[in-house]
Amino acid sequence: MTQPHFDPRGAIDLSSLQKPTPAQEKAAAAAAATRASAPDGLIVDMTTESFQTIVESSATVPVVVAIGASRTAIGEKMTPLLEAAAVRYAGRFVLARVDADTQPQIAQAFGIEGVPCAVAVIQGQPLPLFQGAPAPDQVDQVLDQVLAAAAQAGVTGVVAGAGPAQQDPTDVPEPEPELPPLFAKAYEAIEAGDYDTAAAAYQQVLNENPIDKDAKAGLGQVTLMKRLDGVTDPVSDLEKAEAMGPTALDLQLHAADIEMAAGRVGAAFDRLVAVVRATREADREAARKRLLELFELVDPQADEIRAARRNLALALF
């Protein structure tokens, strides 16, 4: 991994000297209330002493590591979002907070290049999630992908005492509508790790109704999951792709899949556009085709889609 560029103009961070605005004070109070309401063990501080224990716990419960820095505490937005999500997800993952200023060894262990950032740990394996503060509407999407990956690995534990409250027996929710048979078959196959059967079920839906958006998105997701099946060290795979550059087609396609699965949509798109720009003929077409496939997994009105389509057009012409 390349070392971060040192810019002397930004070497001094004055954010800690700024007086918080009323909105920032309100946000800080809300974050404190969230932390106070969290059950023991749901939100923890990761130190060099607790590092090994927390990483080992990822064999039973997914861990999301939020890495910030005390010098930028006022400007921090990521950690409060993840704290609120940890409570909202009722113990389906542990949130481990790290201060990169006081725990630099941990930041180095995860190979981070800037804060704030977040990393998921499943069965001891790290997976990058966010670099910088995410948009609030991105958080749940990425966490759902983390939990899906954890379930695939058999990591489905819940933090003790953090489960949902007992439901009033008189407050019975409406039953979920039954899924169409082929969708139900696809979901069951995904749970069993049988991606070929799931893909065949979605394809059958599309054969009968080629404009079914849910089936098209499902087929794209299953195809992505199949390509990533068996990946054990995604961070190392990303580093290899960075080292080899945009002309290493197979490494870049794989790295884009990893970033897509981690919710780093813009990074995945930018990577493939760079391949289109740097290659010719068959390799260029393969990168373009993969990019179009990944487009199917994202809201067509998303900013990342618009930017990628524009950049792809410039790269092609």
KEVEX-661573 format. One line per 4 residues: for each residue x, y, z of N, C-alpha, C. Coordinates in nm, 3 decimals. Each point is the difference from the previous one (the first is absolute). Example, Ala and Ser with C-alpha at 12.3 -4.5 7.8 and 13.67 -1.06 7.14 Angstrom:
<atoms>
1.319/-0.569/0.780/-0.089/0.119/0.000/0.090/0.120/0.000 | -0.035/0.105/-0.072/0.082/0.119/0.006/-0.077/0.109/0.073
</atoms>
This chain:
<atoms>
0.085/-0.120/0.000/-0.085/0.120/0.000/0.088/0.124/0.000 | -0.031/0.095/-0.085/0.080/0.122/-0.008/-0.016/0.084/0.124 | 0.104/0.075/0.032/-0.006/0.089/0.115/-0.082/0.124/-0.036 | -0.075/0.054/0.097/-0.078/0.120/-0.028/0.089/0.118/-0.034
-0.045/0.082/-0.095/0.076/0.119/-0.039/-0.003/0.104/0.111 | 0.116/0.057/0.032/0.008/0.101/0.106/-0.007/0.138/-0.064 | -0.102/0.073/0.036/-0.017/0.136/-0.051/0.021/0.097/0.115 | 0.110/0.076/0.000/0.028/0.089/0.114/-0.108/0.103/0.022
-0.077/0.033/-0.103/-0.108/0.098/0.018/-0.110/-0.054/0.090 | -0.007/-0.134/0.010/-0.105/-0.058/0.084/0.054/-0.070/0.121 | 0.127/0.027/0.033/0.063/-0.073/0.109/-0.054/0.040/0.136 | -0.058/0.118/0.011/-0.055/0.047/0.128/-0.151/0.001/-0.010
-0.066/-0.077/0.087/-0.145/-0.007/0.000/-0.052/0.089/0.112 | -0.074/0.103/-0.038/-0.051/0.096/0.098/-0.144/-0.028/0.040 | -0.055/-0.111/-0.043/-0.142/-0.024/0.027/-0.029/-0.010/0.150 | 0.099/-0.050/0.079/-0.024/-0.015/0.142/-0.005/0.135/0.072
0.043/0.106/-0.068/-0.005/0.133/0.063/-0.130/0.074/-0.031 | -0.082/-0.055/-0.085/-0.124/0.065/-0.037/-0.106/-0.022/0.107 | -0.081/0.103/0.024/-0.110/-0.015/0.094/-0.116/-0.069/-0.068 | -0.055/-0.107/0.062/-0.109/-0.071/-0.066/-0.123/0.090/-0.017
-0.068/-0.020/-0.111/-0.124/0.073/-0.024/-0.112/-0.063/0.082 | -0.115/0.069/0.016/-0.113/-0.062/0.071/-0.042/-0.133/-0.063 | 0.006/-0.008/-0.133/-0.038/-0.125/-0.066/0.097/-0.112/0.036 | 0.131/0.035/0.007/0.099/-0.101/0.037/-0.017/-0.043/0.145
-0.031/0.095/0.088/-0.023/-0.034/0.140/-0.120/-0.092/0.014 | -0.106/0.029/-0.078/-0.120/-0.084/0.005/0.032/-0.141/-0.049 | 0.079/-0.008/-0.108/0.038/-0.130/-0.054/0.084/-0.078/0.101 | 0.091/0.071/0.069/0.084/-0.065/0.100/-0.084/-0.053/0.116
-0.101/0.077/0.040/-0.088/-0.044/0.108/-0.079/-0.123/-0.041 | -0.047/-0.001/-0.125/-0.075/-0.114/-0.049/0.088/-0.125/-0.005 | 0.126/0.020/-0.044/0.092/-0.113/-0.006/0.028/-0.055/0.140 | 0.015/0.090/0.098/0.024/-0.044/0.138/-0.119/-0.079/0.052
-0.122/0.044/-0.034/-0.120/-0.071/0.044/-0.005/-0.139/-0.063 | 0.040/-0.009/-0.126/0.003/-0.130/-0.068/0.096/-0.095/0.070 | 0.120/0.049/0.031/0.098/-0.084/0.068/-0.050/-0.044/0.137 | -0.068/0.089/0.069/-0.050/-0.034/0.134/-0.107/-0.108/-0.005
-0.076/-0.004/-0.111/-0.108/-0.097/-0.011/0.048/-0.136/-0.049 | 0.125/-0.009/-0.043/0.050/-0.124/-0.057/0.031/-0.102/0.110 | -0.041/-0.125/-0.016/0.034/-0.104/0.098/0.151/-0.021/0.007 | 0.046/-0.054/0.110/0.142/-0.028/0.017/0.048/-0.094/-0.111
0.117/0.031/-0.053/0.059/-0.086/-0.102/-0.040/0.031/-0.141 | -0.097/0.090/-0.017/-0.046/0.033/-0.136/0.092/0.102/-0.065 | 0.041/0.102/0.076/0.093/0.103/-0.048/0.120/-0.002/0.093 | 0.117/-0.033/-0.054/0.119/-0.016/0.083/0.113/0.084/-0.057
0.097/0.031/0.083/0.121/0.070/-0.044/0.110/-0.102/-0.022 | 0.057/0.000/-0.120/0.105/-0.095/-0.033/0.136/0.062/0.035 | 0.077/-0.070/0.079/0.136/0.041/0.036/0.094/-0.114/-0.035 | 0.128/0.023/0.018/0.096/-0.107/-0.028/-0.024/-0.119/0.093
-0.049/0.029/0.122/-0.026/-0.108/0.095/-0.123/-0.082/-0.039 | -0.102/0.067/-0.055/-0.125/-0.071/-0.032/-0.006/-0.045/-0.145 | 0.099/0.039/-0.081/-0.004/-0.025/-0.144/-0.022/-0.149/-0.030 | 0.082/-0.086/0.057/-0.006/-0.142/-0.032/-0.135/-0.059/0.039
-0.049/0.037/0.119/-0.129/-0.054/0.047/-0.114/0.041/-0.092 | 0.000/0.126/-0.041/-0.108/0.048/-0.087/0.007/-0.066/-0.136 | 0.120/-0.012/-0.056/0.015/-0.065/-0.131/-0.045/-0.146/0.007 | 0.035/-0.069/0.110/-0.040/-0.140/0.015/-0.151/-0.014/0.013
-0.065/0.103/0.060/-0.146/-0.006/0.014/-0.072/0.006/-0.134 | 0.073/0.045/-0.106/-0.062/0.008/-0.132/-0.027/-0.137/-0.059 | 0.041/-0.106/0.069/-0.035/-0.135/-0.043/-0.145/-0.032/0.029 | -0.061/0.075/0.093/-0.140/-0.026/0.035/-0.092/0.117/-0.028
0.052/0.122/0.013/-0.080/0.121/-0.027/0.082/0.092/-0.089 | -0.056/0.050/-0.111/0.077/0.093/-0.083/0.043/0.123/0.080 | 0.118/0.051/-0.032/0.053/0.119/0.067/0.018/0.109/-0.105 | -0.049/0.120/0.031/0.024/0.116/-0.084/0.093/0.093/0.078
0.116/0.030/-0.055/0.100/0.083/0.066/-0.007/0.141/-0.057 | -0.032/0.098/0.084/-0.005/0.140/-0.040/0.129/0.067/0.044 | 0.080/0.046/-0.094/0.131/0.058/0.031/-0.006/0.150/-0.024 | 0.012/0.075/0.108/0.000/0.146/-0.007/0.126/0.055/0.062
-0.003/0.128/0.033/0.117/0.064/0.062/-0.048/0.110/0.093 | 0.058/0.006/0.119/-0.044/0.099/0.099/0.022/0.142/-0.049 | 0.099/0.020/-0.087/0.028/0.137/-0.046/-0.109/0.052/-0.092 | -0.083/-0.090/-0.054/-0.107/0.043/-0.090/-0.136/-0.035/0.057
-0.011/-0.004/0.132/-0.124/-0.047/0.063/-0.121/0.085/-0.038 | 0.017/0.131/-0.010/-0.115/0.086/-0.030/-0.055/-0.028/-0.139 | 0.089/-0.024/-0.094/-0.043/-0.026/-0.136/-0.042/-0.144/-0.025 | 0.011/-0.087/0.100/-0.031/-0.142/-0.018/-0.148/-0.021/-0.020
-0.037/-0.070/-0.108/-0.139/-0.031/-0.028/-0.024/-0.150/-0.008 | 0.102/-0.075/-0.035/-0.018/-0.141/-0.025/-0.035/-0.079/0.125 | 0.077/0.019/0.109/-0.019/-0.082/0.119/-0.140/0.015/0.060 | -0.055/0.122/0.015/-0.137/0.009/0.052/-0.102/-0.073/-0.086
0.017/0.004/-0.133/-0.091/-0.073/-0.088/0.006/-0.150/0.028 | 0.123/-0.051/0.019/0.015/-0.143/0.025/-0.046/-0.037/0.141 | 0.016/0.090/0.096/-0.051/-0.026/0.135/-0.152/-0.014/-0.002 | -0.066/0.092/-0.070/-0.145/-0.008/-0.011/-0.042/-0.128/-0.071
0.075/-0.039/-0.103/-0.032/-0.122/-0.074/0.019/-0.123/0.088 | 0.103/0.001/0.084/0.024/-0.115/0.088/-0.119/-0.024/0.092 | -0.056/0.108/0.053/-0.119/-0.013/0.085/-0.119/-0.045/-0.084 | -0.015/0.060/-0.117/-0.115/-0.031/-0.086/0.003/-0.146/-0.047
0.120/-0.054/-0.023/0.010/-0.138/-0.048/-0.005/-0.102/0.114 | -0.021/0.048/0.121/-0.029/-0.087/0.115/0.102/-0.111/0.021 | 0.127/0.035/-0.007/0.104/-0.096/0.037/0.042/-0.095/-0.108 | -0.040/0.024/-0.124/0.040/-0.091/-0.107/0.146/0.023/-0.042
0.059/0.108/0.050/0.145/0.019/-0.016/0.051/0.081/0.120 | 0.129/-0.014/0.027/0.068/0.077/0.104/0.067/0.120/-0.067 | -0.015/0.117/0.060/0.071/0.117/-0.050/0.121/0.025/0.089 | 0.119/-0.006/-0.059/0.124/0.025/0.071/0.057/0.134/-0.046
0.017/0.093/0.094/0.051/0.134/-0.034/0.151/0.006/0.026 | 0.070/0.067/-0.092/0.145/0.014/0.012/0.037/0.146/-0.018 | 0.082/0.053/0.090/0.059/0.133/-0.016/0.138/-0.021/-0.061 | 0.015/0.037/-0.128/0.126/-0.024/-0.070/0.116/0.079/0.061
-0.031/0.109/0.073/0.106/0.080/0.061/0.061/-0.072/0.121 | -0.085/-0.063/0.080/0.050/-0.067/0.120/0.027/-0.148/-0.021 | -0.053/-0.057/-0.110/0.020/-0.141/-0.030/0.054/-0.017/-0.143 | 0.114/0.061/-0.029/0.051/-0.006/-0.138/0.032/-0.141/-0.047
0.035/-0.090/0.095/0.034/-0.136/-0.040/-0.120/-0.069/-0.063 | -0.120/0.029/0.053/-0.120/-0.063/-0.055/-0.029/0.054/-0.139 | 0.013/0.132/-0.014/-0.022/0.059/-0.132/0.097/-0.061/-0.101 | 0.126/-0.020/0.040/0.099/-0.060/-0.089/-0.034/-0.144/-0.032
-0.054/-0.072/0.099/-0.035/-0.141/-0.021/-0.106/-0.015/-0.109 | -0.090/0.098/-0.008/-0.103/-0.005/-0.104/0.045/0.066/-0.130 | 0.120/0.057/-0.001/0.054/0.059/-0.121/-0.074/0.121/-0.050 | -0.055/0.081/0.092/-0.078/0.115/-0.043/0.091/0.112/-0.046
-0.054/0.084/-0.090/0.076/0.112/-0.053/-0.061/0.134/0.039 | -0.113/0.000/0.064/-0.063/0.125/0.040/-0.119/-0.027/0.089 | -0.035/0.096/0.082/-0.115/-0.012/0.090/-0.096/0.115/-0.030 | -0.130/-0.024/0.030/-0.057/-0.122/0.056/-0.017/-0.108/-0.107
-0.001/-0.125/0.047/-0.028/-0.110/-0.090/-0.059/-0.114/0.083 | -0.058/-0.098/-0.067/-0.059/-0.114/0.069/0.039/-0.128/-0.071 | 0.017/-0.106/0.081/0.039/-0.131/-0.051/-0.088/-0.104/0.068 | -0.050/-0.096/-0.075/-0.071/-0.113/0.059/0.099/-0.113/0.024
-0.023/-0.079/0.105/0.082/-0.117/0.028/-0.094/-0.118/0.016 | 0.018/-0.101/-0.084/-0.081/-0.121/0.004/0.096/-0.119/0.005 | -0.010/-0.080/0.105/0.091/-0.113/0.020/0.147/0.043/-0.011 | 0.028/0.117/0.056/0.137/0.049/0.003/0.048/0.065/-0.127
-0.084/0.001/-0.104/0.040/0.057/-0.128/-0.056/0.141/-0.016 | 0.084/0.100/-0.028/-0.049/0.137/-0.015/-0.055/0.025/-0.140 | -0.099/0.089/-0.007/-0.058/0.042/-0.128/-0.028/0.150/0.008 | 0.063/0.081/-0.086/-0.022/0.145/0.007/-0.144/0.037/-0.030
-0.054/0.097/0.076/-0.139/0.043/-0.018/-0.009/0.144/-0.046 | 0.046/0.093/0.084/-0.011/0.142/-0.032/0.137/0.066/0.007 | 0.023/0.093/-0.086/0.115/0.092/0.012/-0.059/0.140/0.002 | 0.007/0.066/0.115/-0.070/0.126/0.016/-0.139/-0.024/0.055
-0.069/0.108/0.033/-0.132/-0.011/0.059/-0.101/-0.039/-0.107 | -0.076/-0.109/0.019/-0.099/-0.041/-0.099/-0.126/0.084/0.009 | -0.077/0.001/-0.107/-0.133/0.061/0.005/-0.089/-0.089/0.087 | -0.090/0.060/0.080/-0.084/-0.081/0.089/-0.074/-0.112/-0.071
-0.045/0.025/-0.125/-0.077/-0.103/-0.069/0.088/-0.112/-0.054 | 0.132/0.013/0.009/0.091/-0.106/-0.043/0.025/-0.102/0.111 | -0.016/0.043/0.124/0.045/-0.081/0.113/-0.073/-0.134/0.004 | -0.133/0.003/-0.001/-0.075/-0.125/0.011/0.026/-0.091/-0.119
0.015/0.058/-0.118/0.027/-0.080/-0.120/0.130/-0.079/0.016 | 0.104/0.069/0.047/0.129/-0.066/0.017/-0.005/-0.102/0.114 | -0.067/0.035/0.111/-0.009/-0.093/0.112/-0.079/-0.125/-0.037 | -0.103/0.015/-0.081/-0.076/-0.117/-0.046/0.090/-0.092/-0.082
0.089/0.059/-0.080/0.094/-0.081/-0.078/0.100/-0.071/0.092 | 0.042/0.069/0.106/0.091/-0.062/0.097/-0.068/-0.120/0.065 | -0.125/0.018/0.043/-0.072/-0.109/0.067/-0.026/-0.115/-0.096 | -0.026/0.031/-0.127/-0.020/-0.107/-0.098/0.129/-0.080/-0.019
0.113/0.070/-0.007/0.128/-0.068/-0.014/0.030/-0.083/0.125 | -0.034/0.054/0.117/0.022/-0.073/0.125/-0.086/-0.127/0.004 | -0.126/0.013/-0.041/-0.090/-0.116/0.000/0.053/-0.107/-0.094 | 0.054/0.042/-0.113/0.057/-0.095/-0.095/0.116/-0.075/0.063
0.074/0.068/0.089/0.113/-0.063/0.068/-0.042/-0.073/0.126 | -0.130/0.001/0.031/-0.049/-0.068/0.119/0.013/0.080/0.128 | 0.024/0.130/-0.013/0.016/0.088/0.117/-0.133/0.073/0.021 | -0.083/-0.052/0.087/-0.136/0.054/0.017/-0.033/0.028/0.146
0.101/0.011/0.087/-0.026/0.025/0.141/-0.052/0.139/0.026 | -0.051/0.020/0.122/-0.054/0.128/0.043/0.062/0.035/0.135 | 0.031/0.127/0.021/0.056/0.044/0.127/-0.099/-0.030/0.112 | 0.047/-0.062/0.107/-0.088/-0.038/0.110/-0.070/0.122/0.058
-0.132/-0.012/0.017/-0.078/0.108/0.059/-0.036/0.111/-0.094 | 0.037/-0.015/-0.130/-0.027/0.108/-0.095/-0.110/-0.033/-0.098 | -0.066/-0.113/0.019/-0.107/-0.039/-0.092/-0.122/0.089/0.014 | -0.095/-0.016/-0.089/-0.121/0.082/0.005/-0.082/-0.025/0.125
-0.069/0.102/0.044/-0.085/-0.012/0.118/-0.114/-0.098/-0.025 | -0.052/-0.060/0.107/-0.113/-0.090/-0.012/-0.120/0.073/-0.057 | -0.064/-0.064/-0.094/-0.113/0.063/-0.067/-0.128/-0.022/0.079 | -0.083/0.100/0.004/-0.132/-0.012/0.060/-0.079/-0.103/-0.079
-0.048/-0.108/0.064/-0.070/-0.105/-0.073/-0.124/0.051/-0.071 | -0.055/0.113/0.046/-0.119/0.054/-0.067/0.036/0.083/-0.122 | 0.131/0.032/-0.014/0.045/0.082/-0.112/0.063/-0.090/-0.105 | -0.082/-0.066/-0.076/0.045/-0.097/-0.099/0.012/0.068/-0.135
0.121/0.001/-0.060/0.017/0.067/-0.129/-0.070/-0.074/-0.113 | -0.025/0.072/-0.103/-0.058/-0.063/-0.119/0.099/-0.100/-0.057 | -0.046/-0.117/-0.041/0.093/-0.097/-0.058/0.062/0.052/-0.129 | 0.126/-0.039/-0.020/0.069/0.039/-0.122/-0.068/-0.067/-0.120
-0.015/0.071/-0.110/-0.059/-0.063/-0.119/0.091/-0.111/-0.051 | -0.061/-0.105/-0.049/0.078/-0.112/-0.050/0.075/0.039/-0.127 | 0.123/-0.049/-0.008/0.080/0.026/-0.118/-0.047/-0.087/-0.117 | 0.011/0.050/-0.121/-0.025/-0.086/-0.116/0.092/-0.122/0.007
-0.045/-0.115/-0.048/0.077/-0.124/0.018/0.145/0.008/-0.047 | 0.025/0.062/-0.115/0.137/0.003/-0.050/0.089/0.089/0.085 | -0.054/0.109/0.053/0.078/0.086/0.089/0.029/-0.074/0.130 | -0.100/-0.070/0.052/0.021/-0.078/0.122/0.108/-0.106/-0.022
-0.003/-0.063/-0.118/0.101/-0.101/-0.032/0.139/0.063/-0.006 | 0.008/0.120/-0.058/0.129/0.068/-0.009/0.053/0.034/0.139 | -0.086/0.053/0.088/0.043/0.037/0.135/0.049/-0.122/0.077 | -0.074/-0.110/-0.012/0.041/-0.122/0.071/0.135/-0.049/-0.051
0.020/0.009/-0.130/0.127/-0.044/-0.058/0.115/0.089/0.047 | -0.025/0.131/0.010/0.104/0.091/0.048/0.037/-0.035/0.144 | -0.100/-0.026/0.082/0.026/-0.036/0.140/0.087/-0.126/0.008 | -0.019/-0.089/-0.097/0.075/-0.126/0.000/0.134/0.014/-0.073
0.028/0.118/-0.054/0.124/0.020/-0.074/-0.002/-0.061/-0.139 | -0.118/-0.033/-0.049/-0.014/-0.061/-0.133/-0.033/0.111/-0.100 | 0.103/0.070/-0.046/-0.021/0.117/-0.085/-0.047/-0.038/-0.141 | 0.039/-0.118/-0.047/-0.044/-0.041/-0.133/-0.151/-0.019/-0.004
-0.055/-0.063/0.103/-0.146/-0.020/0.005/-0.072/0.134/0.014 | 0.056/0.088/0.082/-0.062/0.132/0.017/0.001/0.077/-0.132 | 0.113/-0.004/-0.070/0.009/0.070/-0.128/-0.098/-0.058/-0.101 | -0.014/-0.132/0.000/-0.093/-0.064/-0.094/-0.144/0.042/0.030
-0.034/0.015/0.129/-0.135/0.042/0.036/-0.028/0.142/-0.047 | 0.095/0.090/0.023/-0.017/0.138/-0.046/-0.007/0.006/-0.153 | 0.083/-0.082/-0.066/0.000/0.001/-0.146/-0.133/-0.050/-0.055 | -0.060/-0.095/0.069/-0.131/-0.049/-0.044/-0.105/0.110/0.010
0.008/0.080/0.108/-0.091/0.114/0.011/0.019/0.095/-0.118 | 0.125/0.027/-0.035/0.029/0.092/-0.109/-0.041/-0.058/-0.135 | 0.008/-0.130/-0.014/-0.045/-0.062/-0.124/-0.150/0.023/-0.022 | -0.073/0.001/0.112/-0.144/0.020/-0.007/-0.037/0.148/-0.005
0.084/0.084/0.064/-0.026/0.143/0.005/0.134/0.075/-0.004 | 0.051/0.029/-0.119/0.134/0.059/-0.013/0.018/0.135/0.068 | -0.109/0.069/0.036/0.015/0.133/0.062/-0.017/-0.004/0.152 | 0.000/-0.119/0.059/-0.015/-0.011/0.146/0.127/0.054/0.066
-0.010/0.118/0.060/0.117/0.066/0.058/0.055/-0.076/0.120 | -0.088/-0.056/0.083/0.045/-0.073/0.118/0.080/-0.124/-0.039 | -0.048/-0.070/-0.103/0.072/-0.119/-0.045/0.134/0.037/-0.061 | 0.003/0.110/-0.075/0.125/0.043/-0.062/0.102/0.038/0.107
-0.046/0.074/0.103/0.092/0.038/0.108/0.044/-0.124/0.078 | -0.094/-0.093/0.024/0.034/-0.122/0.072/0.103/-0.083/-0.073 | -0.016/-0.011/-0.132/0.097/-0.076/-0.080/0.137/0.066/0.007 | 0.002/0.133/-0.007/0.129/0.070/0.009/0.067/-0.021/0.134
-0.078/0.003/0.107/0.058/-0.018/0.133/0.051/-0.142/0.018 | -0.075/-0.097/-0.047/0.044/-0.139/0.012/0.127/-0.023/-0.080 | 0.006/0.058/-0.119/0.121/-0.013/-0.083/0.120/0.059/0.072 | -0.019/0.115/0.063/0.108/0.062/0.077/0.041/-0.088/0.117
-0.096/-0.053/0.074/0.030/-0.087/0.114/0.077/-0.124/-0.044 | -0.038/-0.055/-0.115/0.069/-0.119/-0.050/0.145/0.032/-0.034 | 0.023/0.116/-0.063/0.137/0.036/-0.034/0.086/0.020/0.124 | -0.062/0.044/0.110/0.076/0.028/0.122/0.003/-0.119/0.095
-0.068/-0.107/-0.035/-0.003/-0.118/0.087/0.142/-0.054/0.016 | 0.041/-0.019/0.123/0.133/-0.054/0.028/0.107/0.105/0.023 | -0.034/0.128/-0.014/0.099/0.106/0.027/0.033/-0.001/0.150 | 0.127/-0.007/0.033/0.040/-0.008/0.142/0.073/0.125/0.048
0.061/0.074/-0.091/0.078/0.117/0.042/-0.025/0.115/-0.097 | -0.118/0.064/0.009/-0.032/0.105/-0.096/0.094/0.119/0.004 | 0.052/0.031/0.118/0.091/0.113/0.011/0.127/-0.026/-0.081 | 0.054/-0.121/0.012/0.118/-0.035/-0.078/-0.030/0.002/-0.150
-0.118/-0.045/-0.038/-0.037/0.001/-0.142/-0.006/0.143/-0.054 | -0.053/0.091/0.081/-0.005/0.140/-0.043/0.141/0.058/-0.013 | 0.087/-0.036/0.092/0.137/0.050/-0.006/0.071/-0.051/-0.125 | -0.024/-0.125/-0.037/0.062/-0.055/-0.121/-0.048/0.076/-0.123
-0.130/0.030/-0.005/-0.054/0.073/-0.114/0.061/0.139/-0.009 | 0.017/0.066/0.114/0.060/0.133/0.000/0.145/-0.007/-0.049 | 0.071/-0.104/0.042/0.142/-0.012/-0.036/0.018/-0.027/-0.149 | -0.091/-0.075/-0.061/0.015/-0.040/-0.139/-0.053/0.104/-0.098
-0.089/0.087/0.044/-0.048/0.107/-0.087/-0.119/-0.039/-0.086 | -0.057/0.095/-0.073/-0.127/-0.020/-0.070/0.006/-0.095/-0.119 | 0.118/-0.036/-0.047/0.007/-0.092/-0.114/-0.008/-0.147/0.044 | 0.006/-0.026/0.130/-0.013/-0.137/0.051/-0.149/-0.033/0.009
-0.058/-0.042/-0.111/-0.145/-0.011/-0.013/-0.063/-0.087/0.108 | 0.046/-0.123/0.014/-0.066/-0.093/0.093/0.006/0.052/0.143 | 0.115/0.054/0.040/0.013/0.054/0.136/-0.094/0.118/0.020 | -0.014/0.085/-0.101/-0.086/0.118/0.014/-0.149/-0.039/0.002
-0.039/-0.098/-0.081/-0.138/-0.047/0.003/-0.034/-0.055/0.138 | 0.093/-0.078/0.054/-0.021/-0.059/0.132/-0.005/0.108/0.108 | 0.090/0.097/-0.009/0.003/0.108/0.100/-0.128/0.082/-0.006 | -0.052/0.024/-0.120/-0.126/0.075/-0.013/-0.115/-0.076/0.064
0.000/-0.132/-0.013/-0.103/-0.082/0.065/0.008/0.016/0.152 | 0.121/-0.005/0.053/0.018/0.013/0.145/-0.052/0.136/0.047 | 0.035/0.105/-0.071/-0.045/0.134/0.041/-0.151/0.011/-0.012 | -0.057/-0.059/-0.102/-0.145/0.005/-0.017/-0.069/-0.070/0.117
0.050/-0.118/0.035/-0.060/-0.076/0.110/0.015/0.073/0.133 | 0.105/0.081/0.012/0.024/0.076/0.123/-0.077/0.131/0.003 | -0.077/0.029/-0.106/-0.076/0.125/-0.003/0.077/0.119/-0.052 | 0.122/-0.022/-0.047/0.081/0.111/-0.054/-0.028/0.010/-0.150
-0.123/0.039/-0.030/-0.050/-0.003/-0.137/0.082/0.091/-0.092 | 0.021/0.124/0.043/0.075/0.094/-0.082/0.141/-0.048/-0.029 | 0.065/-0.061/0.100/0.137/-0.050/-0.020/0.002/-0.114/-0.101 | -0.101/-0.088/0.007/-0.008/-0.111/-0.096/-0.017/0.052/-0.142
-0.089/0.098/-0.016/-0.024/0.056/-0.133/0.126/0.071/-0.052 | 0.063/0.079/0.085/0.121/0.073/-0.042/0.110/-0.098/-0.042 | 0.011/-0.110/0.070/0.103/-0.099/-0.032/-0.021/-0.056/-0.141 | -0.124/-0.034/-0.031/-0.027/-0.060/-0.131/0.012/0.103/-0.112
-0.038/0.123/0.026/0.019/0.105/-0.101/0.149/0.018/-0.028 | 0.082/-0.009/0.103/0.145/0.011/-0.018/0.053/-0.113/-0.088 | -0.057/-0.120/0.015/0.040/-0.112/-0.085/-0.040/0.026/-0.145 | -0.123/0.049/-0.020/-0.044/0.034/-0.136/0.093/0.102/-0.063
0.042/0.097/0.078/0.086/0.106/-0.052/0.141/-0.052/-0.034 | 0.046/-0.101/0.077/0.139/-0.044/-0.014/0.018/-0.118/-0.094 | -0.110/-0.065/-0.042/0.012/-0.122/-0.080/-0.064/0.017/-0.137 | 0.011/-0.104/-0.081/-0.055/0.002/-0.134/-0.069/-0.133/-0.032
-0.084/0.003/-0.099/-0.064/-0.118/-0.059/-0.066/-0.088/0.105 | 0.040/-0.129/0.009/-0.072/-0.096/0.083/-0.001/0.039/0.148 | 0.114/0.046/0.051/0.006/0.038/0.142/-0.090/0.120/0.026 | 0.004/0.095/-0.089/-0.085/0.119/0.016/-0.147/-0.040/0.000
-0.039/-0.088/-0.091/-0.139/-0.042/-0.008/-0.042/-0.079/0.124 | 0.091/-0.082/0.053/-0.031/-0.076/0.122/-0.025/0.093/0.117 | 0.082/0.104/0.014/-0.018/0.096/0.109/-0.130/0.078/-0.018 | -0.029/0.040/-0.123/-0.125/0.073/-0.027/-0.121/-0.086/0.032
0.005/-0.126/-0.041/-0.112/-0.090/0.026/-0.021/-0.021/0.149 | 0.110/-0.019/0.076/-0.013/-0.019/0.145/-0.058/0.125/0.065 | 0.041/0.117/-0.047/-0.052/0.124/0.056/-0.150/0.009/-0.022 | -0.046/-0.035/-0.118/-0.144/0.004/-0.028/-0.075/-0.101/0.086
0.061/-0.114/0.027/-0.062/-0.099/0.088/-0.015/0.056/0.142 | 0.102/0.068/0.048/-0.006/0.056/0.135/-0.099/0.116/0.008 | -0.020/0.069/-0.110/-0.101/0.107/-0.002/-0.137/-0.055/0.041 | -0.029/-0.125/-0.036/-0.131/-0.059/0.027/-0.026/-0.017/0.150
0.104/0.008/0.081/-0.014/-0.021/0.144/-0.025/0.129/0.077 | -0.005/0.112/-0.072/-0.009/0.131/0.065/-0.120/0.075/-0.055 | -0.060/0.083/0.083/-0.109/0.087/-0.043/0.046/0.081/-0.121 | -0.072/-0.009/-0.112/0.044/0.071/-0.121/0.009/0.151/0.017
-0.063/0.054/0.103/0.005/0.144/0.024/0.112/0.039/0.097 | 0.077/-0.098/0.046/0.106/0.029/0.097/0.108/0.088/-0.063 | 0.060/0.085/0.081/0.106/0.089/-0.049/0.117/-0.079/-0.058 | 0.032/-0.115/0.064/0.112/-0.080/-0.048/-0.024/-0.052/-0.143
-0.127/-0.036/-0.028/-0.034/-0.048/-0.134/0.019/0.112/-0.102 | -0.051/0.116/0.031/0.010/0.112/-0.093/0.145/0.035/-0.029 | 0.080/0.007/0.105/0.141/0.034/-0.018/0.072/-0.108/-0.080 | -0.030/-0.127/0.028/0.068/-0.109/-0.069/-0.038/-0.005/-0.148
-0.126/0.024/-0.030/-0.042/0.000/-0.141/0.072/0.113/-0.077 | 0.010/0.114/0.064/0.069/0.112/-0.064/0.149/-0.032/-0.021 | 0.062/-0.056/0.103/0.142/-0.033/-0.009/0.026/-0.112/-0.101 | -0.094/-0.094/-0.007/0.015/-0.110/-0.096/-0.006/0.055/-0.144
-0.093/0.090/-0.024/-0.011/0.059/-0.133/0.128/0.073/-0.038 | 0.057/0.073/0.094/0.126/0.071/-0.028/0.114/-0.098/-0.025 | 0.001/-0.111/0.075/0.107/-0.098/-0.017/-0.009/-0.071/-0.135 | -0.123/-0.020/-0.048/-0.019/-0.071/-0.125/0.024/0.089/-0.123
-0.030/0.125/0.017/0.006/0.088/-0.118/0.095/0.117/0.024
</atoms>
